[in-house]
């Protein structure tokens, strides 16, 4: 099999004459700007092989099918391992675009909800990493695939730090709402208005799922959902690589290394 790395980026666009320039999810942090989406195919060493530009509102996964067409017909490759991130090679793309193509394999990763589901089934636990930072498992939810559970202690520490920081920042904002409901002059009233304020705080820091709220017309209280926090923290630093490549062709370490090779595509984007 030929290993091919694929990733996309976007670039904001000044002016209005480019027919591909559209408003979409901005990686540049330039909200409100037009942009284009760029897809890049690289070989296993990170050397750019082909580039394609898409409308700025194109979703990442929908760019996969044109690349498969290009790989097979323009380059004439019939036995390919396509490497893409979890936002690119989704379950739907595997089902609709990859599985029907003979000789096409993939290496990608699972999204957080799927990892959480494996943890609840007892398939992903910290005890997997007593001896090493890699462990290969299988699951009936992913027939014909190998799942490689990986642990990154530096990432685990960073996620724990960031979560605590966001929890504290959220509590500061929530406490402001509590004070507003108790002030003597013009207190915040009605469950609808209080709920609206709480919703804005939840959207600001994205950790609202870790709190329990009690909202009434004249009061508001909150507390941390410690069980929910512990469940998430147990998976800090854990990610799961998924592939249908045989172990004979790519062993555990080779498969994970191939997935990590996507970083060279990002390097190519920065150079470009």
Buried (B, 14 or more C-beta within 10 A) or exposed (E): BEBBBBBBBBBBBEEEEBEBBBBBEBBEEBEEBBBBBBBBBBBBEBEBBBEBEBBBBBBBBBBBBEBBEBBBEEBEBEEBBBBBBBBBBBBEBBEEBBEEBEEBBBBBBBEEEBBBBBBEEEBBBBEBBEEEBBBBBEBEEBEEBBBBBBBBEEBBEEBBEEBEEBBEBBBEBBEEBBEBBEEEEEEBBEBEBBBEBBEEBBEEBEBBEBBEBEBEEEBBEBEBBEEBBEBBBEBBBBBBBBBBBEEEEBBBEBBBBBBEBBEBBBEBBEEE
